[in-house]
Amino acid sequence: MINKRLLVKNLLAHNDENSFYDKKRFINFGSKEGKAKFLKHVCALANSNPKNNSFIVVGVEDEDNKIVGVDFFDDSKIQNLVNAYLDNPPLISYENIPFPQLEEGKVVGLVTIKSNGKVCALRKNIWKYYGGAVFFREGSISMPKAFDVELKDINSKLVATVEQHAKNNIELTLDGVIDFINNRHKDLESSYKVFKEQFIVCWAGNTKVVNDKTFYSRVDIELINEQVKLFYSALDEVTISFDDDSFSTVEYVNLELGASQKYFPLEETNIVFSENGTYQIQSNLLFEPPQYDAKTLHHIFNANNALLKKLEKNITLNSSEVKDIEQLPDSYLICYFNGFEDAKDKMENARSLLKKFDKEIYLSLKEALRILRKVKYS
């Protein structure tokens, strides 16, 4: 069983960017350019490594390998993105790896890419890359190549060595459980469960009981053996259930419009553990967007736009406008789900303005964009 934190450390310590490994400060999945560059690197790494894993480490400075971290990224739909744009798409996962020195909510992203053994190519145009383009790695650069180029296995032994050096052990696992419960989440209610005598899942959060059902907020869930953060949210609420074979969560999102406050089930995630030392993560989207009167939403949409213009011009907001802007992320999201396509661009453009104005509202905006991304690629 591979400890993903050790794997990241081994990749950073012993390898420059090469034909099976790349590193990024961040990946922008919110723009076509960001998606296109990500797909190019995935395609190139898959084609350059037909028989072994390839990796992209996200949240690292390029010049000195300093670990700076990125926001937690929900990967449940990233395979859908790859499948939509690539022919012969590889299997891909994006895992969130906690590092002790990073602030709460920050992680290192680890993208693992496994080729299906066939030439991977862009299926359709995206940004400045044309459908049919094929990419390979030349050193640290992803380059276009002829479609009929032969796939060669040159890295299997190197990758096997890197992964072998990242094998887990009892000491690392025990240290991980103790650190999770006693240090990182000593102010929260924490629990753990052992599955199949091999896997340990830890979770922590604030709890409240409603109709005999326990809800967690400020939720952090980690698979300790692999040092992978399975779920993190500072705002949403989650229910947790488990038996001897599986661990399940249902995520609820709070969407406000005016004075109303309602929770909607967003997604159910089920982790199934097997006796042979493997596990599978299955996700099922539950979300049904709330529908509202179009005239009301037009008024709210225009009011939100006006608030953002005031922030752009550094005009002070009155007390009523401050209350309205606190609900701006949720109301823009509701507008988008009710046919206001421009609401997504407005949310993206509001990032820098809300980050300067109020941290809590900025966090709400990031959560709203996460929900939008998750629903969009379902």
VEXDREN-2710 file (C-alpha; in Angstrom, 1 decimal):
% VEXDREN-2710
k/r/px/py/pz
1/MET/0.0/0.0/0.0
2/ILE/1.5/3.3/-1.1
3/ASN/1.7/6.3/1.2
4/LYS/0.9/9.2/-1.1
5/ARG/2.7/11.8/1.0
6/LEU/5.9/9.7/0.8
7/LEU/5.3/9.3/-3.0
8/VAL/5.1/13.1/-3.4
9/LYS/8.3/13.6/-1.3
10/ASN/10.1/11.0/-3.4
11/LEU/9.0/12.5/-6.7
12/LEU/10.2/16.0/-5.5
13/ALA/13.4/14.9/-3.9
14/HIS/14.8/12.5/-6.6
15/ASN/13.4/13.6/-9.9
16/ASP/13.4/16.6/-12.1
17/GLU/10.3/17.0/-14.3
18/ASN/10.6/14.2/-16.9
19/SER/8.6/11.9/-19.1
20/PHE/6.6/10.3/-16.2
21/TYR/6.4/13.2/-13.8
22/ASP/5.4/16.9/-14.0
23/LYS/4.7/19.5/-11.3
24/LYS/2.5/22.6/-11.3
25/ARG/2.0/25.6/-9.0
26/PHE/-1.8/25.2/-9.7
27/ILE/-4.2/24.0/-12.3
28/ASN/-7.0/26.3/-13.4
29/PHE/-10.1/24.1/-14.1
30/GLY/-12.3/27.2/-14.3
31/SER/-11.0/28.3/-17.8
32/LYS/-10.8/26.7/-21.2
33/GLU/-7.1/27.5/-21.3
34/GLY/-6.5/25.8/-17.9
35/LYS/-8.5/22.7/-19.0
36/ALA/-6.7/22.5/-22.3
37/LYS/-3.2/22.6/-20.8
38/PHE/-4.2/20.0/-18.2
39/LEU/-5.6/17.7/-20.9
40/LYS/-2.4/18.2/-23.0
41/HIS/-0.2/17.1/-20.1
42/VAL/-2.5/14.1/-19.3
43/CYS/-2.4/13.0/-23.0
44/ALA/1.4/13.4/-23.2
45/LEU/2.1/11.5/-20.0
46/ALA/-0.3/8.7/-20.9
47/ASN/1.4/8.2/-24.3
48/SER/4.9/8.4/-22.9
49/ASN/4.1/5.7/-20.3
50/PRO/1.9/3.0/-21.8
51/LYS/2.7/0.4/-19.0
52/ASN/3.2/2.4/-15.8
53/ASN/1.8/5.3/-13.8
54/SER/2.6/8.9/-14.5
55/PHE/2.2/11.7/-12.0
56/ILE/1.5/15.5/-11.8
57/VAL/2.2/17.1/-8.4
58/VAL/0.1/20.3/-7.9
59/GLY/0.9/23.0/-5.3
60/VAL/4.7/23.2/-5.7
61/GLU/6.9/26.1/-6.7
62/ASP/8.7/25.2/-10.0
63/GLU/12.1/26.8/-9.1
64/ASP/12.9/25.4/-5.7
65/ASN/10.2/22.6/-5.1
66/LYS/8.8/24.5/-2.2
67/ILE/5.5/23.0/-1.1
68/VAL/3.0/25.8/-1.0
69/GLY/-0.3/23.9/-1.4
70/VAL/-3.6/24.5/-3.2
71/ASP/-7.2/24.4/-2.2
72/PHE/-8.9/21.0/-1.7
73/PHE/-10.1/19.8/-5.1
74/ASP/-13.1/17.5/-5.4
75/ASP/-12.0/15.0/-8.1
76/SER/-15.2/13.0/-8.5
77/LYS/-15.9/14.3/-12.0
78/ILE/-12.3/14.7/-13.3
79/GLN/-12.5/11.4/-15.2
80/ASN/-15.7/12.7/-16.9
81/LEU/-13.7/15.7/-18.1
82/VAL/-10.9/13.5/-19.5
83/ASN/-13.4/11.1/-21.2
84/ALA/-15.2/14.0/-22.8
85/TYR/-12.1/15.5/-24.5
86/LEU/-9.7/12.5/-25.1
87/ASP/-9.8/9.5/-27.4
88/ASN/-8.4/6.4/-25.6
89/PRO/-8.5/8.3/-22.3
90/PRO/-6.3/7.0/-19.5
91/LEU/-7.6/6.2/-16.0
92/ILE/-7.0/9.3/-13.9
93/SER/-7.4/10.3/-10.3
94/TYR/-6.8/13.5/-8.4
95/GLU/-6.0/13.0/-4.7
96/ASN/-5.6/15.6/-2.0
97/ILE/-2.5/15.0/0.1
98/PRO/-2.3/16.8/3.5
99/PHE/1.1/18.1/4.6
100/PRO/1.6/19.3/8.2
101/GLN/3.2/22.6/7.3
102/LEU/0.3/23.8/5.2
103/GLU/-2.6/25.9/6.6
104/GLU/-6.0/24.4/7.2
105/GLY/-7.8/23.6/3.9
106/LYS/-4.6/23.5/1.8
107/VAL/-3.2/20.3/0.4
108/VAL/-0.9/19.0/-2.3
109/GLY/-2.7/17.7/-5.4
110/LEU/-1.5/14.3/-6.8
111/VAL/-2.7/13.4/-10.2
112/THR/-2.1/9.8/-11.1
113/ILE/-2.5/8.8/-14.8
114/LYS/-2.7/5.2/-16.0
115/SER/-2.6/4.6/-19.8
116/ASN/-4.9/2.0/-21.4
117/GLY/-2.0/1.0/-23.7
118/LYS/-3.4/2.8/-26.8
119/VAL/-2.5/6.2/-28.3
120/CYS/-4.3/8.9/-26.5
121/ALA/-5.4/12.0/-28.6
122/LEU/-7.6/15.1/-28.3
123/ARG/-11.1/14.2/-29.4
124/LYS/-12.2/17.8/-30.2
125/ASN/-11.0/21.3/-30.2
126/ILE/-10.3/23.1/-27.0
127/TRP/-8.6/26.5/-26.6
128/LYS/-5.8/26.6/-29.2
129/TYR/-5.4/22.8/-29.5
130/TYR/-7.1/21.0/-32.4
131/GLY/-9.1/17.8/-32.3
132/GLY/-6.9/14.8/-33.3
133/ALA/-3.7/16.3/-31.8
134/VAL/-1.4/13.7/-30.1
135/PHE/1.1/14.7/-27.4
136/PHE/4.2/13.1/-26.0
137/ARG/6.7/14.1/-23.3
138/GLU/10.2/15.2/-24.4
139/GLY/12.0/15.7/-21.1
140/SER/9.9/18.1/-19.1
141/ILE/7.9/19.4/-22.1
142/SER/4.6/18.0/-23.6
143/MET/5.0/18.2/-27.4
144/PRO/2.7/17.4/-30.3
145/LYS/3.7/14.3/-32.4
146/ALA/2.5/12.3/-35.4
147/PHE/-0.6/10.2/-34.7
148/ASP/1.0/6.9/-35.8
149/VAL/4.0/7.2/-33.5
150/GLU/4.9/4.0/-31.6
151/LEU/4.3/3.8/-27.9
152/LYS/7.5/2.8/-26.0
153/ASP/7.9/1.6/-22.4
154/ILE/11.0/3.3/-21.0
155/ASN/10.0/4.2/-17.4
156/SER/8.5/1.1/-15.8
157/LYS/11.6/0.3/-13.7
158/LEU/12.1/3.9/-12.6
159/VAL/8.4/4.3/-11.5
160/ALA/8.5/0.9/-9.7
161/THR/11.4/2.1/-7.7
162/VAL/9.8/5.4/-6.8
163/GLU/6.6/3.6/-5.7
164/GLN/8.5/1.0/-3.7
165/HIS/10.2/3.7/-1.7
166/ALA/6.8/5.1/-0.8
167/LYS/5.4/1.9/0.7
168/ASN/3.5/2.4/4.0
169/ASN/4.4/0.9/7.4
170/ILE/2.8/0.5/10.8
171/GLU/4.7/3.4/12.3
172/LEU/3.6/5.9/9.7
173/THR/0.0/4.7/10.0
174/LEU/-0.1/5.0/13.8
175/ASP/1.5/8.4/13.6
176/GLY/-1.1/9.5/11.1
177/VAL/-4.0/8.5/13.3
178/ILE/-2.5/10.1/16.4
179/ASP/-1.7/13.3/14.5
180/PHE/-5.2/13.5/13.0
181/ILE/-7.0/13.1/16.3
182/ASN/-4.7/14.7/18.9
183/ASN/-3.1/17.5/17.0
184/ARG/-4.9/18.6/13.8
185/HIS/-8.4/18.2/15.1
186/LYS/-8.2/18.3/18.9
187/ASP/-10.9/20.9/19.0
188/LEU/-13.4/18.7/17.0
189/GLU/-15.2/15.5/17.6
190/SER/-13.0/12.8/16.0
191/SER/-13.5/9.1/15.2
192/TYR/-11.8/6.3/13.3
193/LYS/-12.8/2.9/11.8
194/VAL/-10.6/0.0/10.7
195/PHE/-11.7/-1.8/7.6
196/LYS/-10.5/-5.3/6.6
197/GLU/-7.7/-5.1/9.1
198/GLN/-5.8/-2.9/6.6
199/PHE/-7.5/0.4/6.0
200/ILE/-8.1/3.2/8.6
201/VAL/-10.5/6.0/7.9
202/CYS/-10.4/9.0/10.3
203/TRP/-13.0/11.8/10.4
204/ALA/-13.6/14.9/12.4
205/GLY/-16.1/17.7/12.6
206/ASN/-18.6/19.7/14.6
207/THR/-21.8/17.6/15.2
208/LYS/-25.4/18.3/15.6
209/VAL/-28.4/15.9/15.9
210/VAL/-31.6/16.6/13.9
211/ASN/-34.4/14.0/14.1
212/ASP/-32.0/11.3/15.4
213/LYS/-29.6/11.9/12.5
214/THR/-26.1/13.3/13.2
215/PHE/-24.8/16.0/10.8
216/TYR/-21.1/17.0/10.6
217/SER/-19.8/20.5/9.7
218/ARG/-16.2/21.6/9.3
219/VAL/-15.7/18.1/8.0
220/ASP/-12.3/16.4/7.4
221/ILE/-12.2/12.8/6.3
222/GLU/-8.9/11.0/5.5
223/LEU/-7.7/7.6/4.5
224/ILE/-4.7/7.4/6.8
225/ASN/-2.9/4.5/5.2
226/GLU/-2.4/6.4/2.0
227/GLN/-2.4/10.0/3.5
228/VAL/-5.2/11.0/1.3
229/LYS/-7.8/13.6/2.2
230/LEU/-11.1/12.1/1.0
231/PHE/-13.4/15.1/1.9
232/TYR/-12.9/18.6/3.3
233/SER/-15.4/21.4/3.7
234/ALA/-15.6/24.4/6.0
235/LEU/-19.2/25.1/5.2
236/ASP/-21.3/22.1/4.0
237/GLU/-22.9/19.5/6.2
238/VAL/-22.4/15.7/5.9
239/THR/-23.9/12.5/7.2
240/ILE/-21.6/9.6/7.8
241/SER/-22.5/5.9/7.9
242/PHE/-20.4/2.7/7.8
243/ASP/-20.5/-1.1/8.2
244/ASP/-17.7/-3.8/8.1
245/ASP/-17.2/-3.4/4.3
246/SER/-17.9/0.3/3.4
247/PHE/-17.8/3.9/4.5
248/SER/-20.4/6.3/3.1
249/THR/-21.1/10.0/3.2
250/VAL/-24.0/12.1/2.0
251/GLU/-23.1/15.8/1.4
252/TYR/-25.7/18.5/1.9
253/VAL/-25.5/22.0/0.6
254/ASN/-27.1/25.1/2.1
255/LEU/-28.6/27.4/-0.6
256/GLU/-30.1/30.7/0.6
257/LEU/-32.4/33.0/-1.4
258/GLY/-33.6/35.9/0.7
259/ALA/-34.5/34.9/4.2
260/SER/-35.1/31.2/3.3
261/GLN/-32.4/28.7/4.2
262/LYS/-32.7/25.2/2.9
263/TYR/-30.4/22.1/2.8
264/PHE/-30.3/20.0/-0.4
265/PRO/-28.6/16.6/-0.7
266/LEU/-25.7/17.0/-3.2
267/GLU/-23.8/13.7/-3.5
268/GLU/-23.5/10.3/-2.0
269/THR/-20.0/8.8/-1.8
270/ASN/-19.5/5.1/-0.9
271/ILE/-16.0/3.6/-0.3
272/VAL/-16.1/-0.2/-0.6
273/PHE/-13.1/-2.1/0.9
274/SER/-12.1/-5.6/-0.3
275/GLU/-10.3/-8.4/1.4
276/ASN/-7.5/-8.3/-1.3
277/GLY/-6.2/-4.9/-0.1
278/THR/-8.0/-2.8/-2.6
279/TYR/-10.9/-0.3/-2.4
280/GLN/-13.3/1.5/-4.8
281/ILE/-14.9/4.9/-4.5
282/GLN/-18.4/5.2/-6.0
283/SER/-20.2/8.6/-6.2
284/ASN/-23.8/9.2/-7.0
285/LEU/-25.1/12.8/-7.6
286/LEU/-28.3/13.5/-5.7
287/PHE/-28.8/17.2/-6.4
288/GLU/-32.0/18.5/-7.8
289/PRO/-31.6/22.3/-8.3
290/PRO/-34.3/24.5/-6.7
291/GLN/-36.5/26.4/-9.1
292/TYR/-37.6/29.9/-8.6
293/ASP/-39.7/32.6/-10.4
294/ALA/-37.8/34.1/-13.3
295/LYS/-38.7/37.7/-12.5
296/THR/-37.4/37.4/-9.0
297/LEU/-34.2/35.9/-10.2
298/HIS/-33.7/38.7/-12.8
299/HIS/-34.0/41.2/-10.0
300/ILE/-31.5/39.3/-7.8
301/PHE/-29.1/38.7/-10.7
302/ASN/-29.0/42.4/-11.7
303/ALA/-28.6/43.4/-8.0
304/ASN/-25.6/41.1/-7.6
305/ASN/-24.0/42.6/-10.7
306/ALA/-24.5/46.1/-9.3
307/LEU/-22.9/45.1/-6.0
308/LEU/-19.8/43.8/-7.8
309/LYS/-19.5/47.0/-9.8
310/LYS/-19.5/48.9/-6.5
311/LEU/-16.7/46.7/-5.2
312/GLU/-14.7/47.3/-8.4
313/LYS/-15.0/51.0/-7.8
314/ASN/-14.2/50.8/-4.1
315/ILE/-17.6/52.2/-3.2
316/THR/-18.6/51.5/0.4
317/LEU/-21.6/49.3/0.8
318/ASN/-24.4/50.1/3.2
319/SER/-25.7/47.6/5.8
320/SER/-28.4/46.3/3.6
321/GLU/-26.0/45.7/0.7
322/VAL/-23.5/43.9/3.0
323/LYS/-26.3/41.4/3.9
324/ASP/-27.1/41.0/0.1
325/ILE/-23.5/40.3/-0.8
326/GLU/-23.2/37.7/1.9
327/GLN/-25.8/35.7/-0.1
328/LEU/-24.3/36.5/-3.5
329/PRO/-22.5/33.2/-4.0
330/ASP/-25.7/31.2/-3.3
331/SER/-27.9/33.5/-5.3
332/TYR/-25.6/33.4/-8.3
333/LEU/-25.5/29.6/-8.1
334/ILE/-29.3/29.4/-8.0
335/CYS/-29.5/31.8/-11.0
336/TYR/-27.2/29.5/-12.9
337/PHE/-29.3/26.5/-12.2
338/ASN/-32.3/28.4/-13.4
339/GLY/-30.9/29.2/-16.8
340/PHE/-28.8/32.3/-16.2
341/GLU/-25.7/31.1/-18.0
342/ASP/-23.7/34.3/-17.4
343/ALA/-23.9/33.7/-13.7
344/LYS/-20.9/31.3/-13.9
345/ASP/-18.6/33.9/-15.4
346/LYS/-19.8/36.5/-12.9
347/MET/-18.8/34.1/-10.1
348/GLU/-15.4/33.5/-11.6
349/ASN/-14.8/37.2/-12.0
350/ALA/-15.9/37.9/-8.4
351/ARG/-13.1/35.8/-6.9
352/SER/-10.6/38.6/-6.5
353/LEU/-13.1/41.2/-5.4
354/LEU/-14.6/39.0/-2.7
355/LYS/-11.2/37.8/-1.5
356/LYS/-10.3/41.4/-0.7
357/PHE/-13.7/42.2/0.7
358/ASP/-14.5/39.4/3.1
359/LYS/-12.8/36.0/3.7
360/GLU/-16.0/34.2/4.7
361/ILE/-17.9/35.3/1.6
362/TYR/-14.9/34.3/-0.5
363/LEU/-15.0/30.8/1.0
364/SER/-18.8/30.6/0.2
365/LEU/-18.0/31.5/-3.4
366/LYS/-15.4/28.8/-3.7
367/GLU/-17.9/26.3/-2.3
368/ALA/-20.5/27.5/-4.8
369/LEU/-18.1/27.0/-7.7
370/ARG/-17.2/23.5/-6.4
371/ILE/-20.9/22.6/-6.4
372/LEU/-21.3/24.0/-9.9
373/ARG/-18.3/22.1/-11.2
374/LYS/-19.5/18.8/-9.6
375/VAL/-23.0/19.2/-11.1
376/LYS/-21.7/20.3/-14.5
377/TYR/-19.6/17.3/-15.2
378/SER/-22.1/14.7/-14.0
END
